[in-house]
Amino acid sequence: MSRRGGRLPDWRAEPRRPPALRPGDTIAVVASASAADPSGIRHGVRRLEALGFRTRVYAQAFARRGHFAGRDNLRAHALRKALRDPQVRAVFFTRGGFGTARLLPLLERDLRRASPKILVGYSDVTSLLAFATGKLGWVTFHGPMVATDLPALRPVDRASLLNTLGGVESARLRLGKSLHRGVAEGRLFGGCLSILVSLLGTPYAVDLADRILFLEDVNEPPYSIDRMLTQLRQTGELARARGIVFGEMANCGRKSDLLGVLRERTADLGIPVALGAPSGHGRGKRTIAFGARVLLDATRQFLQPLDPVVSPWPSLGPYRKLPER
């Protein structure tokens, strides 16, 4: 196990799990950041409905004001309605881009009062997932988005989404490469590296102590990755993690240069580090749960969920598992 010891604070020891998602449940579709292609939204919504879910698409999802999907207050209002609607079991986001962090001061009170709901997204949505998991103790989900991913989601990624949100035991996630060997357990947390770094020094920065840290990004050259990891190191936060798993790091420069940066910036931490988790901006769109306890084996290169990530619905019977292949 990792050399890091000690007990997690009480609010981390028992995460706030949202109810499992069942066929027939209602999914809200919200745009928290950049404007999305309307045809992509409609196509993604049809895919959700074909999977057996009802959808509630707020008109704001199709809005455009400059780069954003409408004004900040309108984007926050749509998300607030989804959180308050008792029929909505999950909130999916249209796309990333930028602008989600602008909503946090407008939504903080609502999120603190709300019961946990399934939140699914990545990229710029990282700031919202970070607040809900890191400050409120919710289990949230790093997974595909409506307009940019669902229209062409591969069967393996679709099965991962449905199995994870449906409360089926998640499959072991294979990783691509070991950077520093070892094994560690902890609660998974992270997301898009550049977004997490942008939260440092704000009220929404999250304590990384005793976490298994998941970091991924896209289109960032190795020198930029170096700069962001250095910033995390100099805050002291990176050294408090129990282990680190990087995503596919799509289009992040020459592989040898990138590997050199990742190895060197984590070499003295004394924790297991692996690369290649297929979730986020890369080709793989697996759904992984932040706030859930996991085992990271960087020697044998896998990430294994250890706890349930959603609350079951016992009266509805078992959810049929789909093969993740």
C-alpha positions in Angstrom: 0.0 0.0 0.0 1.0 3.6 -0.3 3.3 4.9 2.4 0.7 7.6 3.2 -1.3 6.7 6.3 -4.0 8.3 8.5 -7.8 8.4 8.4 -9.8 10.4 5.9 -12.1 13.1 7.4 -15.5 11.9 8.2 -17.2 13.5 5.2 -14.9 11.6 2.9 -15.2 8.3 4.7 -18.8 8.0 3.7 -19.4 9.7 0.3 -22.9 11.0 -0.6 -23.9 8.6 -3.4 -26.7 9.6 -5.8 -29.5 7.1 -6.6 -28.8 4.7 -9.4 -30.1 5.5 -12.9 -32.7 3.1 -14.2 -34.4 2.8 -17.6 -37.3 5.2 -17.8 -35.6 7.8 -15.5 -35.4 11.4 -16.6 -32.0 12.9 -17.6 -31.7 16.7 -17.8 -29.4 18.1 -20.6 -27.7 21.3 -19.6 -25.0 23.6 -21.2 -22.7 25.0 -18.5 -19.9 26.2 -20.7 -19.4 26.7 -24.4 -22.1 26.7 -27.0 -22.6 23.3 -28.7 -23.6 22.3 -32.2 -27.4 22.0 -32.1 -27.4 19.0 -34.3 -24.9 17.3 -32.0 -27.2 18.0 -29.0 -30.3 16.6 -30.8 -28.3 13.5 -31.9 -27.0 12.9 -28.4 -30.5 13.3 -26.9 -31.9 10.7 -29.4 -29.1 8.3 -28.2 -30.2 8.8 -24.6 -33.8 8.1 -25.5 -32.9 5.1 -27.5 -31.2 3.7 -24.4 -34.5 3.9 -22.6 -34.3 7.2 -20.8 -36.6 10.2 -20.8 -34.9 13.5 -21.4 -35.5 17.1 -20.3 -33.6 19.5 -22.6 -33.7 23.1 -21.4 -33.9 25.7 -24.2 -30.8 27.3 -22.8 -28.8 24.3 -24.0 -29.2 25.7 -27.6 -28.4 29.3 -26.7 -25.3 31.1 -27.9 -23.8 34.4 -26.7 -20.3 34.8 -28.1 -18.5 31.6 -27.2 -20.8 30.7 -24.3 -24.2 28.8 -24.3 -26.0 32.0 -23.1 -25.3 34.4 -20.3 -23.9 33.1 -17.0 -27.1 33.7 -15.1 -29.1 31.7 -17.7 -26.7 28.8 -17.7 -26.8 28.7 -13.9 -30.6 29.0 -13.9 -30.9 25.9 -16.1 -28.7 23.9 -13.9 -30.5 25.1 -10.8 -33.8 23.9 -12.3 -32.3 20.5 -13.0 -31.0 20.2 -9.5 -34.4 21.2 -8.0 -36.6 19.1 -10.3 -37.6 15.9 -8.3 -38.2 14.0 -11.6 -34.6 14.6 -12.8 -32.3 11.7 -11.8 -29.2 12.8 -13.7 -27.7 15.8 -15.3 -25.7 15.4 -18.5 -23.7 18.3 -20.1 -23.7 19.2 -23.8 -19.9 19.9 -24.0 -16.9 21.5 -22.3 -15.0 24.5 -23.6 -14.9 27.1 -20.9 -17.2 29.0 -18.6 -18.4 26.5 -16.0 -16.2 28.0 -13.2 -18.0 31.3 -13.7 -21.2 29.6 -12.5 -19.8 28.3 -9.1 -20.6 31.5 -7.1 -24.1 31.5 -8.6 -24.7 27.8 -7.8 -22.9 27.3 -4.5 -25.9 27.8 -2.2 -28.1 25.5 -4.4 -25.6 22.8 -4.5 -25.1 22.9 -0.8 -28.8 22.5 -0.3 -29.4 19.8 -2.9 -29.5 16.1 -2.5 -26.9 14.4 -4.7 -27.9 13.7 -8.3 -25.8 12.0 -11.0 -23.6 14.6 -12.7 -21.8 13.4 -15.8 -19.2 15.3 -17.8 -15.5 16.1 -18.1 -13.2 18.8 -19.6 -14.5 22.3 -18.4 -17.2 20.5 -16.3 -14.3 19.4 -14.1 -14.7 22.6 -12.0 -18.3 21.7 -11.1 -17.5 18.0 -10.4 -14.5 19.2 -8.2 -16.8 21.4 -6.1 -19.5 18.7 -5.7 -17.1 16.0 -4.9 -14.3 17.9 -3.1 -16.5 20.3 -1.0 -19.8 18.5 -0.7 -18.7 14.8 -0.7 -20.9 13.8 -3.7 -19.9 10.9 -5.9 -19.7 12.5 -9.4 -18.9 10.9 -12.8 -16.2 11.7 -15.3 -17.9 10.5 -18.5 -19.2 11.3 -22.0 -21.1 14.4 -22.9 -24.2 14.8 -25.0 -23.2 16.7 -28.1 -19.5 15.8 -28.5 -19.4 12.1 -27.4 -22.8 10.4 -27.3 -23.5 10.5 -31.0 -20.5 8.3 -31.8 -20.0 6.5 -28.5 -18.4 3.1 -28.9 -20.2 0.0 -27.4 -17.5 -0.5 -24.7 -17.9 3.1 -23.5 -21.7 2.9 -23.7 -21.7 -0.2 -21.5 -19.3 1.5 -19.1 -21.7 4.5 -18.8 -24.8 2.4 -18.2 -23.2 -0.1 -15.9 -21.6 2.5 -13.7 -24.7 4.7 -13.4 -26.9 1.7 -13.0 -25.1 0.4 -10.0 -23.6 -2.6 -11.6 -20.1 -3.5 -10.3 -17.6 -1.6 -12.4 -15.1 -3.5 -14.4 -11.4 -3.2 -13.7 -10.0 -0.4 -15.8 -6.8 -1.3 -17.7 -4.1 1.3 -17.9 -1.5 1.8 -20.5 1.9 2.2 -18.8 3.5 2.2 -15.4 5.6 5.3 -14.6 6.4 4.4 -11.0 5.5 1.0 -9.7 3.5 0.4 -6.5 0.0 0.0 -5.2 -2.3 2.4 -3.3 -5.9 2.8 -2.2 -7.8 6.0 -1.8 -10.8 8.0 -3.0 -10.5 8.9 -6.7 -10.6 12.6 -7.6 -9.4 14.8 -10.4 -10.3 15.6 -14.0 -8.9 18.0 -16.5 -5.5 19.1 -15.3 -5.7 22.7 -16.6 -9.1 23.2 -15.0 -7.9 21.8 -11.6 -4.9 24.1 -11.7 -7.1 27.1 -12.6 -9.0 26.5 -9.3 -5.8 26.9 -7.1 -6.0 30.0 -4.9 -9.8 30.2 -5.2 -12.5 29.1 -2.7 -13.1 26.1 -5.0 -9.7 24.6 -4.8 -9.9 21.0 -3.4 -7.7 19.3 -0.8 -5.8 16.4 -2.5 -4.7 14.7 0.7 -5.0 10.9 0.5 -6.6 10.9 -2.9 -5.9 8.7 -5.9 -5.5 11.6 -8.3 -6.7 11.2 -11.9 -5.3 13.8 -14.3 -6.0 14.2 -18.1 -5.9 16.9 -20.7 -5.8 17.6 -24.4 -3.7 19.7 -26.8 -1.3 20.8 -24.1 2.4 20.5 -25.1 4.8 18.9 -22.6 6.2 22.2 -21.4 2.7 23.3 -20.4 2.1 19.9 -18.6 5.4 20.5 -16.8 4.3 24.0 -15.8 1.0 22.8 -14.4 2.4 19.9 -12.5 5.1 22.2 -11.1 2.4 24.5 -9.9 0.6 21.6 -8.2 3.9 20.5 -6.6 4.7 24.0 -5.3 1.4 24.3 -3.6 2.3 21.1 -1.7 -0.9 19.4 -2.9 0.6 16.9 -5.3 2.8 15.4 -2.5 -0.3 14.7 -0.5 -1.9 12.3 -3.0 -1.6 8.5 -2.5 -1.2 7.8 -6.1 -1.6 9.3 -9.6 -3.1 8.0 -12.8 -2.9 10.0 -15.9 -5.4 9.8 -18.8 -4.6 9.3 -22.4 -3.2 12.9 -22.7 -4.5 13.2 -26.3 -2.4 15.4 -28.6 0.0 16.4 -25.8 3.2 16.5 -27.9 5.8 13.9 -28.7 5.3 10.8 -26.5 8.9 10.6 -25.4 8.9 14.2 -24.2 5.6 13.8 -22.5 6.7 10.6 -20.7 9.9 12.4 -19.6 7.9 15.2 -18.0 5.4 12.9 -16.3 8.1 10.7 -14.9 10.4 13.5 -13.7 7.7 15.6 -12.1 6.4 12.6 -10.0 9.6 10.7 -9.4 10.3 12.0 -5.8 6.8 11.6 -4.5 7.2 8.0 -3.5 3.8 7.0 -4.8 2.5 4.7 -7.6 2.0 6.5 -10.9 0.4 5.1 -14.1 -0.6 6.5 -17.5 -3.4 5.7 -20.0 -6.8 5.6 -18.2 -9.2 5.7 -21.2 -11.6 8.5 -19.9 -11.9 12.1 -21.0 -10.5 13.8 -24.1 -8.8 10.7 -25.6 -10.3 7.9 -27.7 -11.6 6.1 -24.6 -14.8 7.5 -22.9 -15.1 5.2 -19.9 -17.2 6.5 -17.0 -15.3 6.7 -13.7 -16.6 7.8 -10.3 -15.0 10.6 -8.4 -15.3 10.2 -4.6 -15.4 6.4 -4.8 -12.7 4.3 -3.2 -10.4 2.6 -5.7 -7.3 0.5 -5.8 -4.5 1.7 -8.1 -2.0 -0.9 -9.1 0.7 0.9 -11.1 2.8 -2.3 -11.3 0.1 -4.4 -13.0 -1.5 -1.3 -14.6 -5.1 -1.3 -13.5 -7.6 0.8 -11.6 -10.2 -1.2 -9.6 -13.3 0.4 -8.0 -13.8 -1.0 -4.5 -17.1 0.5 -3.3 -20.6 1.1 -4.8 -20.8 4.4 -6.6 -24.6 4.9 -6.5 -27.3 4.1 -4.1 -29.4 1.1 -5.1 -33.1 0.8 -5.7 -33.8 -2.5 -4.0 -37.5 -2.7 -5.0 -36.6 -2.6 -8.7 -34.4 -5.7 -8.7 -30.9 -6.1 -10.2 -29.8 -4.0 -13.1 -28.8 -6.1 -16.1 -25.1 -5.8 -16.7 -23.9 -5.1 -20.2 -20.6 -6.6 -21.4 -17.8 -4.0 -21.4 -16.3 -5.1 -24.7 
